[in-house]
Amino acid sequence: MKNKFLLIPVILFLFYVSAHAEKIVLATGEWPPFTSETMERKGFVSEIVTQVLNSMNIESEIKFYPWRRCYQYVLWNKVWAAFPYSYTEERAKEVLFSDDVAFSTTKFFYYSNAPQKPSFEYNQLTDLRQYKVGAIIGYYYEEQFKQAKLNVDYVSKEKMALEKLFLGRTQLLPLNEMVGWNLIKKTFPDNALNFGTLEKPLDRKSLKLLVNKENQKSIDLLKQFNAQLHVFMNSKQYQDIIEKYSGK
């Protein structure tokens, strides 16, 4: 009986391959501007992944799901890959990661309409104890902030946290840099120039694809993808994508 259950993922993948002989399917979730079903070319990382596969003469389809389901679909062989994910040792027990596709830099944002921009310099998190810091419940930095004994105001949504920053109820807010500027443009377009970021990042993480580590066809395709990714990242096309999404 146990062996029958072990065969289920393989059977699902064989069905997936036969049903999608002319294209491969990838899974992602909403994280604009990195990935978004409503954006042109489905976002920054989606465009990179699609262009790399196009250069390999592989047709692809990107489907949007809740993030947990994206990961599960890789384990179940219902999609070839999911993205963008950062490497963790826990995930590496179950999946294989691609080479770096993009990077996620988190910085502290501030808001000021004064002619002289405020100076929030810090070398370590404890230097920020004097400020009220906005943050999102459940995000990875909770333990860091707790250990640094920061004065933190937690909310459930990034937009809500940004509104508090704008109203002066908090003084600093950690956000992915690209996500933060995208949210500012949408929420406070007339005040975007009054926002800024601290020079020192809170962190910088690489973003990758992940595939099922038990499926040889997935592994072989990932190797080909990695090789072509490095070629693509040295192209003008890649630089054009970076410039398109990096402007503030």
N, C-alpha and C positions, 0 to 999 in steps of 0.2 A: 504493500500500500504506500509506504514511504517513497519508493522509487517512482511510483506513478505520479505523485505530487511533484517530485523533482523534474519530471518530464514536462510539466505544464508550461514553464517559461520558454523552453525550447520550442514547443509546439506553437506557442503564441508568436514567437519570433519568425518561425517558418511561414506562418499565416501572414504576418506583417510583410515579409519579403515578397511573397507571391502576390499579395494584394497591392503592393506598391512597387512593382517591378521597374517602373519608369521613374520613380522618384523616391527620395527618403524623407521621412517625417521627423521633425525635431519639436521639442516641447519647450515652452518658456512661459513666463508670467508677466504681469504688468509691473514695470519699474521704469517709467519714463524718466529721461530720454533713452536709457539703455535698451529697453524693450517696451513696446506698446502696440497694441492692436490698432489703435487709432492714428498712429503716426505714419508718415510717409516711409516706406521701406521697413516699417515695423520697428524703427529705432536704431540706435547706434550700433550695438553689438549684433543685432539681427542682420543689419546691412553687411557687416564684416563677414559674418558666417556665411550668408547667402552668396556673397561675391567670391569667397574662397571656393565654395562648392561649385559655383558656376565656372570658375577657372579650371575645375577638374572635370568639366562636362557632366556634372551631376545635377539633376533637377531636384529641388528640395521644396518642402512645404513646412511652414512654421505654424504650429497650433498653440493656442493660449489656454492655459489651465491654472488652477490654484497651484502655488509653488510646491506644496507637499505632493500633489498628484503628479507633477512633472517628474519628480524624483522617483516616485513609485512606478511610473510608466517605463522608466529606464530599467528598473529592476525586473519588471515584468516583460521586457522586450517588446513593448507596444510602440515604442519610438526608438530611433537609433541613438539620439542624444538629447540632453536637456542643457539649458544654459540660461544666464551666466551664473556660475557657482564659484565660490572660493574654496580652496583646498582645506580640508580638515582631516585629521587622522581617523576620526570616526567614519567619515564618508569613504575614505580610502580603503576601508575594510570591505566595502561592497561594490565600489565602482572604480573605473579608471578615469583619470583626468587628462584633458588635452594640454598642450602647451598654452602659454598665456595668450588670450585673445584680446584682452583689454585690461585696464586697471581702474580701480575704484579708490579715489582719494577722499577721505573724510576730513573736513575742516570746520572750525568754529566760525559761524556767521554772526555778524552783529548788525545793528541798525542805528543810524545817527543822521539827523538832518542838520546838524551843526556844520558851519563852514570848516572847522578843524576836525578831522577825523579822530576818533578816540584811539588811544594806544593800549591794546590788550596784549602785551608781550608775556610769554611764559616759556619756561624751560621744562617744567614738569607740571603735572595736573594740580598738584598742591598749590601752585602759584595762583590758581584761579579761585581759591576759596572765598575771596572777597566779593565775587560776582554771583548773581543769580543765573544759573544755567538751565536752559530749557532742555528737555530730553523726551524720548519716546519710550513708553512702557514696553519692556520685553526686548529692547535692543541690546546688542552684544556688550555695550560699554557700561551697563548698569553696575557690574561688579567693580570695574575700574573706578567709577565715580564714587562708589561707596567706600572703597579703600582710601581714596584721596580725600574723603570727607568733604565733598563739594556740596554746596547749597543748590539742590536740584529740584526743579518743578517738572514733574512727569505728566504727560498727557498721552492720549491714545493714538493721535494722528499727527503726521508731519505738518499738514496745513494748519492745524490748530496751534501747534508749537510755533510756527512761523508768524501767525497772527499775534501771539503773545509777545514775540520779539518785536514786532512792528509797533505794538502798543506800549512798549517799555516795561512790560511786566516781567520780562527776563532780559538779560543783557548779552547772553551768548547762547548759541544753538548749534550743536554738532549735526551736520548733514553731509551726505555725499556731495562733493562739490558740483558735479554736473547736475545731479538731481535737485540740489538747492537752487541753483540759478534758473533751472527750468521752472521750478515751482514759483520762484519770485516773479518771473516774467508773466506767469499766468495769473497770479494772485494780486500782485502790486505793480503792474506795469508802469504806472506813473511815478512810482517811488523807487524803482529798481536801482537807480544810481546812488541811493542813500544806504544801500546794503554793502557790506564788505566782508572779507574773511581774514582771519589771522594767518600770518605767513606760515607758521609751523603747523603741519598736518597733525590730526589726532592719530591717523594711521593711513596706510596705503596697502591695498590688497590686490592681488591679481585675480582676474576673472577667467573662467575656463568652461569648456564643455565637459560633461561627464557622460560616460557610456557604461554599458553592462560589461563587467570584467570577466564574465563566464562565457561570453559569446565570441567565438573566434572571428566571425565576419565583422562584428562591430569593432573588434580590436584592430583588424587589418585595415578597415576603412579609417579608423582614427589615426593610424600611422601615416596613411596617405594624406589625410587632412593636415596633420602637423607639418609634414614636409612642404605642402603647398602654402600653408599659412605663413611660413617664414619667407617664402618667395613673395607672397602678396604684401607682407608688411614692409617690404623694401620698394614697393611700387608707388607711383604717383597717385594711383587710384586710392590707395590706403591713406596717403597724406591728405587727399581731398576730403575723405570721410572724417578724419580727425578734425580738420579745420572747420568743417560744416557744423559739427556738434560742440566744439570747444569754445565758441564765441560766447561772451557774456552779454 
